[in-house]
């Protein structure tokens, strides 16, 4: 009898705990259903519930306090008005039938909300609150959306205490970091997004938003201003390495060209140890973020965050049409979709672009993924330069654990941020290996040389740097009166071709640009006096590295792509120049074809072309690979197929640096897809971690001898 009574009491206690936990996770839904209003915002404080309210204001979003009180049966329900705390029952006796507006969205740490709204620190009495639910009225959400559109890419940061604790710390607000921060915070996790650069100021916004001002931001604070060390095989020149610096990263300054690369590239990733990263695996992640103007199909997505648009016929320059027709005349097929990951890339296509077809503005990662930041448990901190990943060591496994980061503000003040789940490095191909090495993760001999104590010897950190080398072939044009500012995109058409020896995916990419030089844009009105054809070697063999200059995090790293160190890259570009000349010689260009300005009619032999390429080769703006994916047998792999850094738990790298082989095209599309797949893996790991904790919490009081097997099975 005593055993039965004890079992009943334990069951009663367990059910009571279940009811209380059910209120924590489902109470807001019950409130909304009961009150039949547009929105409910509830905060959990220990075992109590707090509804965040203020004095009456004009609002379409209200909740009746009597409806809240109906659910105040087992827990005390409190309201906060002008910094004072009231019990619901007491308040209703004095103010029957009163309605109050909801103040903020769900999923946010309510501490800052209460302190900001009420100006009084009332929280120690109750503990730390967290908002757990909100559903907004459509009109209210629409007004907030319009405000976010106006404020996008300007001031989206929030104040941050010196020490901040969140579920995830994401380092780098570039293309990958913005997407990851969005996906994690949208799932209800608190996220701190740190960016070394600034939010956009008013004087910079136009240079970013207007696609035809591409290149104008290169000379601003939106560019890191990186350059390579002397390139031995490229005329001993320092070559620019343009990388975006600001909330939005390189998406603020790139060419806005939508290009996924060939399916063979992603299949090569899997063969090199990136299991689960084949073209078939990756297609769904490309489609998820995409909002293609052509609509949803087997190979493309619609309704995603990133708008991908066709160039409107009215804004397509005649030079683009001539180039397209000339390529067909030269024997290259018209290919309406080089980005299917199913069909071939070979042939010529009018580009699709990361430009909105409704207003003609550049689509940045920040506008695509951070517009809802104020409604998410997401804190964005610009001007925050990460100097070190904080690591601890497990005594049992001797494996390091990442638990946070240290970072500096623009005045040099140091802060710390701590991650309950994971630290995610999305600094990009240059900054990600730099941050790892500054934290003692990298080639041990190099770290010792610059005065850093090695913690994890990973020889591959900073290795495998690869970019698309290219040159610009230029022709004068007899076409008069073309104002390039009337066009939709500065680059409009793309040709994929093969060198004579190539047996894989196309290794030559030729982009058509209807503006001859940037100086032409400075004229009033701007004029187009010619056009460029830019042959890229998109299956390069040269490999370089990134190294630290010193242990000072403010020192720019040493960047050495080793351009043209493998002669096959040089020969590929020479073949590309020959194709450019062949295309321009077609009848489609008759009547507007002017003088060849670069390389020029005097440079004809292969040897002359090689010398000219060595003297003029430039970056294709697509560096990748410095923290590449691989397996444990790959001595230069930095992350495993789940992008976890070898030798360190709770630390991942998510950006273009993880690509083991460079896509044979523009790299932003692939970077978004990497981040999309990574977000799914991170959320899956977090769900398993949280599920394990909940099972332990639920069953912690259940007798082990009765339910040990069930408990272990659920936990596993």
C-alpha positions in Angstrom: 0.0 0.0 0.0 2.9 2.4 0.9 4.5 1.7 -2.5 1.2 2.4 -4.3 0.8 5.7 -2.4 4.4 6.7 -3.2 4.0 5.9 -6.9 0.8 7.9 -7.0 2.5 10.8 -5.4 5.4 10.6 -7.8 2.9 10.5 -10.7 1.1 13.5 -9.3 4.3 15.5 -9.0 5.4 14.5 -12.5 2.1 15.6 -14.0 2.3 18.9 -12.1 5.8 19.5 -13.6 4.4 18.6 -17.0 1.6 21.1 -16.7 4.0 23.8 -15.7 6.4 23.1 -18.5 3.4 22.9 -20.9 2.5 26.5 -19.8 6.0 27.6 -20.6 5.9 26.3 -24.1 2.2 26.5 -25.0 0.7 29.1 -22.7 0.9 31.9 -25.3 -1.1 29.8 -27.8 -3.7 29.1 -25.2 -3.9 32.7 -24.3 -4.4 33.8 -27.9 -7.0 31.2 -28.6 -8.9 32.2 -25.4 -8.7 35.9 -25.8 -9.4 35.9 -29.6 -7.1 38.9 -30.2 -4.4 39.6 -32.7 -1.3 39.1 -30.5 -0.2 37.9 -27.2 3.2 38.4 -25.6 4.0 36.4 -22.5 7.2 36.3 -20.4 8.2 33.4 -18.2 9.8 34.3 -14.9 10.9 31.2 -13.0 7.6 29.4 -12.4 5.5 32.5 -12.9 4.1 34.3 -16.0 4.5 38.0 -16.7 2.5 39.9 -19.4 4.5 42.9 -20.6 2.1 45.9 -20.7 2.2 49.6 -20.5 -0.2 52.6 -20.3 -2.9 52.6 -23.0 -1.8 53.7 -26.4 -3.3 53.8 -29.9 -2.7 50.3 -31.2 -4.5 47.6 -33.2 -2.9 44.9 -31.0 -4.5 44.5 -27.6 -5.2 41.8 -25.0 -8.0 41.8 -22.4 -6.6 41.2 -19.0 -9.6 39.2 -17.9 -8.8 36.6 -20.5 -5.2 36.3 -19.1 -6.6 35.9 -15.6 -8.6 32.9 -16.7 -5.4 30.9 -17.0 -4.0 32.2 -13.8 -4.8 29.1 -11.8 -1.6 27.4 -10.8 0.9 30.2 -11.3 0.9 33.8 -10.2 0.3 36.1 -13.2 1.8 39.6 -13.0 1.7 42.7 -15.1 4.2 45.6 -15.2 2.9 49.1 -15.7 5.2 52.1 -15.4 7.8 50.2 -13.5 5.4 48.8 -10.9 4.4 45.2 -10.5 0.8 44.2 -10.0 -1.0 40.9 -9.4 -3.6 40.4 -12.1 -6.4 39.8 -9.6 -5.6 43.1 -7.7 -5.4 45.0 -11.0 -8.7 43.7 -12.3 -10.5 44.8 -9.2 -9.5 48.4 -9.8 -9.6 48.4 -13.6 -12.3 46.0 -14.9 -12.4 45.5 -18.7 -9.2 47.5 -19.4 -7.3 46.7 -22.7 -3.6 47.3 -23.2 -1.3 47.2 -26.2 1.3 44.5 -26.7 4.8 45.9 -26.6 7.2 43.5 -28.3 7.7 40.3 -30.3 8.4 36.9 -29.0 11.6 35.0 -28.6 13.5 37.9 -27.1 15.3 38.3 -23.8 12.8 40.5 -22.0 15.3 42.1 -19.6 16.3 44.8 -22.0 12.7 45.4 -23.0 11.5 46.0 -19.5 14.4 48.2 -18.5 14.0 50.2 -21.7 10.3 50.7 -21.5 9.9 51.2 -17.8 13.2 52.8 -16.8 13.2 50.9 -13.5 15.1 47.8 -12.6 12.3 45.6 -11.4 13.8 42.2 -12.5 15.9 41.0 -9.5 12.6 40.3 -7.6 11.6 37.8 -10.2 14.6 36.6 -12.2 15.3 36.9 -15.9 12.3 36.8 -18.2 12.1 35.5 -21.7 9.3 36.2 -24.2 7.9 32.9 -25.5 5.3 33.8 -28.0 3.8 36.4 -30.3 1.5 36.5 -33.3 1.0 39.9 -34.8 -2.1 41.4 -36.5 -1.4 41.6 -40.3 -1.7 45.4 -40.5 0.6 45.9 -37.5 3.2 43.5 -39.0 2.9 45.3 -42.3 3.6 48.7 -40.7 6.6 47.3 -38.9 7.8 45.7 -42.2 7.7 49.1 -44.0 9.7 50.6 -41.2 12.3 47.8 -41.4 12.6 48.4 -45.2 13.4 52.1 -44.5 15.9 51.2 -41.8 17.5 48.3 -43.6 21.3 48.4 -43.9 21.4 51.5 -41.7 21.3 51.3 -37.9 20.3 47.8 -36.9 22.5 47.3 -33.9 21.5 47.1 -30.3 23.3 48.0 -27.1 25.3 45.2 -25.6 26.6 44.7 -22.1 30.3 44.0 -21.5 29.5 40.3 -21.1 26.7 38.7 -23.1 25.4 35.2 -22.9 23.5 33.7 -25.9 22.7 30.4 -27.5 25.0 31.1 -30.5 27.7 33.6 -31.3 28.1 34.2 -35.0 31.3 35.9 -36.1 31.0 37.8 -39.3 27.8 39.4 -40.9 28.6 38.5 -44.5 26.6 36.4 -46.9 26.9 33.3 -44.7 26.8 34.9 -41.3 23.6 36.8 -42.1 21.8 33.7 -43.3 22.9 31.6 -40.4 21.9 34.3 -37.8 18.5 34.5 -39.5 17.9 30.7 -39.5 19.0 30.2 -35.9 17.1 33.1 -34.4 14.0 32.4 -36.5 14.0 29.0 -34.7 13.9 30.7 -31.4 17.5 30.6 -30.4 19.2 33.7 -29.0 22.0 34.9 -31.4 24.7 37.5 -31.2 26.0 38.5 -34.6 29.4 40.3 -34.5 30.7 42.3 -37.5 34.0 44.1 -37.7 32.7 46.6 -40.1 30.0 49.2 -39.6 26.3 49.5 -40.6 25.7 51.6 -43.7 25.8 55.3 -43.3 23.6 57.5 -45.5 26.4 58.6 -47.7 27.3 55.0 -48.5 23.9 53.6 -49.0 23.4 54.9 -52.6 26.8 53.4 -53.7 25.6 50.1 -52.4 21.9 50.1 -53.6 22.5 51.3 -57.1 23.9 48.3 -59.1 25.4 50.6 -61.8 27.6 52.2 -59.1 29.4 48.8 -58.7 33.0 49.5 -57.8 32.2 52.9 -56.1 32.4 51.3 -52.7 35.8 49.8 -53.2 37.5 53.0 -52.1 35.3 53.3 -48.9 35.3 51.7 -45.5 33.1 48.9 -46.9 36.3 47.3 -48.3 38.9 45.7 -46.1 41.5 47.0 -48.5 43.4 43.7 -48.6 46.1 43.1 -51.1 48.3 40.1 -51.9 52.0 39.8 -51.2 54.2 40.1 -54.3 53.0 37.5 -56.9 56.1 35.8 -58.2 54.4 34.4 -61.3 52.3 37.6 -62.0 55.0 40.2 -62.6 55.9 40.5 -58.9 52.8 42.7 -58.4 50.6 43.2 -55.4 47.1 42.3 -56.5 44.0 43.7 -54.8 41.9 41.2 -52.8 38.6 43.1 -52.4 36.5 41.8 -49.5 33.3 43.5 -48.1 33.5 44.9 -44.6 30.2 45.8 -43.0 26.8 44.3 -42.1 26.2 42.5 -45.3 29.9 41.6 -46.0 31.0 41.1 -49.6 27.3 41.2 -50.8 27.7 45.0 -50.3 30.3 45.3 -53.0 30.2 42.3 -55.3 29.0 42.0 -58.9 25.5 40.7 -58.0 25.7 37.8 -60.5 23.8 34.7 -59.9 25.9 31.6 -60.7 25.9 28.3 -58.9 28.7 26.5 -60.6 28.7 23.1 -62.2 27.3 20.0 -60.7 30.7 18.2 -61.1 32.3 20.6 -58.6 29.9 19.6 -55.8 30.3 15.9 -56.7 34.1 16.5 -56.4 33.5 17.9 -52.9 31.9 14.6 -51.8 34.7 12.6 -53.4 37.2 14.6 -51.4 35.5 13.6 -48.1 32.6 16.1 -47.9 30.0 13.4 -47.6 26.5 14.8 -48.1 27.7 17.7 -50.2 27.1 16.4 -53.7 25.1 18.3 -56.3 22.0 16.2 -55.6 22.3 17.0 -51.9 22.9 20.7 -52.4 20.1 21.5 -54.8 17.5 21.8 -52.1 19.6 24.3 -50.2 20.1 26.4 -53.3 16.3 26.4 -53.8 15.5 27.2 -50.2 16.9 30.7 -50.0 16.0 31.6 -53.6 13.2 33.8 -54.8 13.6 33.4 -58.6 11.7 35.7 -60.9 11.1 32.7 -63.1 9.1 31.0 -60.3 9.5 27.6 -58.7 10.6 24.6 -60.7 12.5 21.4 -60.4 15.8 23.3 -60.2 14.9 26.7 -58.8 13.0 28.1 -55.8 10.6 30.9 -55.1 9.5 32.6 -52.0 12.9 32.6 -50.3 14.8 35.5 -48.9 17.1 36.3 -51.9 15.5 37.8 -55.0 17.1 36.6 -58.2 15.9 38.5 -61.3 16.2 38.3 -65.1 17.4 41.5 -66.7 14.3 43.3 -68.1 14.4 43.5 -71.9 14.0 47.2 -71.8 17.2 47.6 -69.7 19.4 45.1 -71.6 22.1 46.9 -73.6 22.4 46.3 -77.3 26.0 45.1 -76.7 24.7 42.3 -74.5 22.4 41.2 -77.3 25.3 41.4 -79.9 27.6 39.4 -77.6 24.9 36.7 -77.2 24.3 36.4 -80.9 28.0 36.5 -81.7 28.6 33.6 -79.4 26.0 31.5 -81.2 27.5 32.5 -84.5 30.9 31.3 -83.2 29.5 27.9 -82.5 28.5 28.1 -78.8 24.9 27.1 -78.0 22.4 29.4 -76.3 21.9 28.1 -72.8 18.9 29.7 -71.0 19.9 28.2 -67.6 23.5 27.6 -66.7 22.6 27.2 -63.0 20.3 24.1 -63.0 22.9 21.7 -61.4 21.2 19.2 -63.6 21.8 20.3 -67.2 25.0 21.5 -68.8 26.7 24.9 -68.2 28.3 25.1 -71.6 27.1 27.9 -73.8 26.0 31.6 -73.6 23.3 33.1 -71.3 22.0 36.5 -70.3 22.7 36.7 -66.6 20.2 36.5 -63.7 21.3 38.9 -61.0 20.9 39.6 -57.3 19.0 42.8 -58.2 15.3 43.4 -57.3 13.2 43.7 -60.4 10.6 45.9 -58.6 13.0 48.7 -57.6 16.3 48.0 -59.3 18.2 47.8 -56.0 21.1 45.5 -55.1 20.1 42.5 -52.9 22.4 42.4 -50.0 22.6 39.6 -47.4 21.7 42.1 -44.7 18.5 43.2 -46.6 17.6 39.6 -47.4 18.1 38.1 -44.0 18.2 40.8 -41.3 15.1 42.8 -42.1 13.2 41.0 -39.3 16.1 41.3 -36.8 14.1 43.5 -34.4 11.4 40.8 -34.2 13.9 38.0 -33.5 16.1 37.1 -30.6 19.0 38.5 -32.6 21.5 41.1 -31.5 23.6 42.6 -34.2 26.8 44.3 -33.1 28.8 46.2 -35.8 32.3 47.6 -35.2 33.1 44.5 -33.2 36.5 43.1 -34.1 36.9 39.5 -32.8 40.4 38.9 -31.5 40.1 35.4 -30.0 37.9 32.4 -29.7 37.8 31.4 -26.0 38.7 27.7 -25.5 38.6 25.5 -22.5 40.1 22.0 -22.2 38.3 18.9 -21.0 40.4 16.9 -18.5 39.0 13.6 -19.7 39.4 14.0 -23.4 42.0 16.8 -23.7 39.8 18.2 -26.5 39.2 21.9 -26.5 35.8 23.4 -26.2 34.8 26.8 -27.6 32.6 28.7 -25.2 32.8 32.2 -26.4 34.8 35.0 -28.0 36.6 38.2 -27.1 36.2 41.2 -29.3 37.1 44.9 -29.4 34.9 47.8 -30.2 36.1 50.7 -32.5 37.6 52.4 -29.4 39.6 49.3 -28.4 37.4 48.4 -25.4 37.4 44.6 -24.9 34.1 42.6 -24.5 33.3 39.0 -24.1 30.4 37.0 -25.4 29.5 33.5 -24.3 27.7 30.8 -26.3 25.6 28.2 -24.6 25.6 26.0 -27.7 28.2 26.9 -30.3 30.5 29.5 -31.7 30.2 29.9 -35.5 33.0 31.6 -37.5 31.7 33.2 -40.7 34.5 35.7 -41.3 35.1 34.7 -44.9 38.1 33.2 -46.7 40.6 35.7 -45.3 39.3 36.5 -41.8 38.1 33.0 -40.7 41.6 31.4 -40.9 43.0 34.6 -39.3 40.6 34.3 -36.3 41.4 30.6 -35.9 45.1 31.2 -35.9 44.9 34.1 -33.5 43.1 31.7 -31.2 45.9 29.1 -31.4 44.2 26.9 -34.0 46.4 26.3 -37.0 49.8 25.2 -38.2 51.8 25.0 -34.9 55.2 26.1 -36.4 53.7 29.2 -37.9 51.9 30.1 -34.7 55.1 29.8 -32.7 56.9 31.9 -35.2 54.5 34.8 -34.6 54.4 34.3 -30.8 51.1 32.5 -30.4 50.9 29.4 -28.2 49.5 26.5 -30.3 46.4 24.9 -28.8 45.2 22.7 -31.8 47.7 21.8 -34.5 45.7 22.1 -37.8 48.2 22.4 -40.7 45.3 23.1 -43.1 44.2 26.4 -41.6 45.0 29.1 -44.2 46.1 26.6 -46.8 44.3 25.8 -50.1 43.6 29.4 -51.0 42.3 29.5 -54.6 40.8 32.2 -56.8 39.7 32.7 -60.4 42.5 34.6 -62.2 41.2 36.8 -65.1 42.1 39.6 -67.5 40.0 42.2 -69.2 40.0 42.4 -73.0 38.8 45.8 -74.2 37.3 47.1 -77.5 36.3 50.5 -78.5 32.7 50.9 -79.7 31.1 52.9 -82.5 27.8 52.7 -80.7 26.7 56.2 -79.7 24.5 57.6 -77.0 24.5 54.5 -74.7 24.1 55.7 -71.1 25.3 52.7 -68.9 23.3 54.1 -65.9 20.1 53.2 -67.8 21.1 49.5 -67.7 20.0 47.0 -65.1 23.4 45.4 -64.5 27.0 46.3 -65.3 27.6 42.7 -66.4 24.9 41.2 -68.6 26.0 38.1 -70.4 28.1 35.0 -69.7 29.8 32.4 -71.9 31.1 29.1 -70.6 33.6 27.3 -72.9 36.3 24.6 -72.8 40.0 24.9 -73.3 41.2 22.3 -75.9 42.5 19.9 -73.2 39.6 20.2 -70.8 37.5 17.1 -70.2 35.6 18.2 -67.1 33.2 21.1 -66.5 33.8 24.3 -68.5 37.1 25.8 -67.4 36.7 29.2 -69.2 34.2 31.8 -68.2 33.8 35.0 -70.3 31.8 37.9 -68.9 30.5 40.7 -71.1 30.7 44.2 -69.6 29.3 47.1 -71.7 31.3 49.8 -69.9 34.9 50.1 -71.0 36.4 51.8 -68.0 35.2 53.1 -64.6 36.3 56.6 -65.6 33.5 56.6 -68.2 31.0 56.6 -65.4 32.4 59.9 -64.0 31.3 61.8 -67.1 28.1 63.8 -67.0 26.1 62.2 -68.4 27.9 58.9 -68.2 28.7 57.3 -71.6 29.7 53.8 -72.8 32.7 54.2 -75.2 33.4 50.5 -75.5 33.0 47.1 -73.9 35.0 44.5 -72.0 35.1 40.7 -72.4 36.7 39.2 -69.3 38.1 35.6 -69.7 38.4 33.8 -66.3 40.2 30.6 -65.6 37.4 29.0 -63.5 39.0 25.6 -62.9 42.4 26.8 -61.5 45.2 24.6 -60.3 47.3 27.2 -58.4 47.0 27.0 -54.7 48.1 29.6 -52.1 47.8 30.4 -48.4 46.8 32.9 -45.8 49.3 33.6 -42.9 49.4 35.9 -39.9 51.6 38.9 -40.1 51.8 39.1 -36.3 49.8 38.2 -33.3 48.2 41.6 -33.4 44.6 41.0 -34.5 44.5 44.4 -36.2 47.4 43.6 -38.6 46.2 42.5 -42.0 47.1 38.9 -42.8 49.6 37.9 -45.5 47.6 36.8 -48.5 49.4 34.7 -51.2 47.1 33.1 -53.8 50.2 32.2 -55.9 48.4 33.3 -59.1 49.6 31.4 -62.2 52.1 29.3 -60.2 50.6 26.4 -62.1 51.1 27.1 -65.8 47.9 25.4 -66.8 46.1 28.5 -65.4 48.1 30.7 -67.7 47.4 28.6 -70.7 43.7 28.6 -69.9 43.5 32.4 -69.9 45.4 32.6 -73.2 42.8 30.3 -74.7 40.1 32.5 -73.3 41.6 35.6 -75.0 41.5 33.7 -78.3 37.8 32.9 -77.8 37.1 36.6 -77.1 38.7 37.6 -80.3 36.8 34.9 -82.2 33.4 36.1 -80.8 34.1 39.8 -81.5 35.0 39.0 -85.1 31.5 37.6 -85.8 29.0 39.6 -88.0 26.9 40.4 -84.9 29.5 43.1 -84.0 29.7 44.6 -87.5 28.9 48.3 -87.5 29.9 48.9 -83.8 33.2 47.1 -83.6 36.1 49.5 -82.8 39.7 49.1 -82.2 41.0 46.3 -79.9 42.5 48.2 -77.0 43.6 45.2 -74.8 45.7 43.2 -75.4 45.9 45.1 -78.7 46.5 44.1 -82.3 50.2 43.9 -81.9 50.0 41.0 -79.4 49.3 37.9 -81.4 51.6 34.9 -80.7 51.0 32.6 -77.7 54.3 33.8 -76.1 53.2 37.5 -76.5 49.8 36.6 -75.0 51.4 34.8 -72.1 53.6 37.8 -71.3 50.6 40.1 -71.5 48.6 37.9 -69.1 51.4 37.7 -66.6 51.6 41.5 -66.6 47.9 42.1 -66.4 46.2 39.2 -64.6 43.9 40.3 -61.8 41.5 38.7 -59.2 38.2 37.3 -60.2 37.0 38.3 -56.7 36.2 34.7 -55.8 38.7 33.4 -53.2 37.7 30.3 -51.3 39.1 27.2 -49.6 41.2 28.2 -46.6 39.3 26.1 -44.0 38.4 23.3 -46.3 36.0 20.4 -45.6 37.5 16.9 -45.4 37.8 13.8 -43.3 40.3 12.9 -40.7 42.6 11.2 -43.2 43.0 14.6 -45.1 46.0 16.3 -43.4 44.9 19.7 -44.7 41.2 19.5 -43.8 40.1 22.0 -41.1 36.4 21.0 -40.7 34.5 17.8 -41.0 31.4 17.3 -43.2 29.3 19.0 -40.5 31.7 22.0 -40.6 32.9 21.2 -37.1 36.5 22.3 -36.5 38.7 19.2 -35.9 40.0 19.0 -32.3 37.5 21.6 -30.9 33.9 21.0 -29.8 31.1 23.6 -30.2 33.1 25.4 -33.0 32.2 25.5 -36.7 33.3 27.5 -39.7 30.5 28.4 -42.1 31.5 30.5 -45.2 33.3 30.1 -48.5 36.5 29.1 -46.8 35.2 25.6 -46.3 34.9 24.9 -50.0 37.5 22.2 -50.9 37.2 22.9 -54.6 36.3 26.3 -56.0 33.0 26.5 -57.9 33.6 27.4 -61.6 31.6 30.6 -61.4 30.7 33.4 -59.1 30.7 32.2 -55.5 27.9 34.0 -53.6 25.2 31.4 -54.5 27.4 28.6 -53.3 28.1 30.5 -50.1 24.4 30.9 -49.4 23.9 27.2 -50.0 26.7 26.3 -47.6 25.2 28.5 -44.9 21.7 27.0 -45.5 22.9 23.4 -45.1 25.0 24.4 -42.1 22.1 26.0 -40.4 20.1 22.9 -40.8 22.9 20.8 -39.2 23.3 23.3 -36.4 19.6 23.4 -35.6 19.5 19.6 -35.6 22.4 19.4 -33.2 20.7 22.0 -30.9 17.4 20.1 -31.0 19.2 16.9 -29.9 21.0 18.7 -27.2 17.8 20.4 -25.9 15.8 17.1 -26.2 18.4 15.3 -24.1 18.2 18.0 -21.4 14.4 17.9 -21.4 14.2 14.1 -21.0 16.6 14.3 -18.1 14.6 17.1 -16.5 11.2 15.3 -17.0 12.4 11.9 -15.8 14.9 13.0 -13.2 12.5 12.1 -10.3 11.3 8.8 -11.7 12.8 5.7 -9.9 15.8 4.4 -11.9 14.9 0.8 -11.2 11.5 1.2 -12.8 12.3 3.3 -15.9 16.0 3.1 -16.5 15.7 1.4 -19.9 13.1 3.9 -21.1 15.1 6.9 -19.9 18.3 5.8 -21.6 16.4 5.0 -24.8 14.8 8.5 -24.9 18.0 10.2 -24.1 19.9 8.3 -26.8 
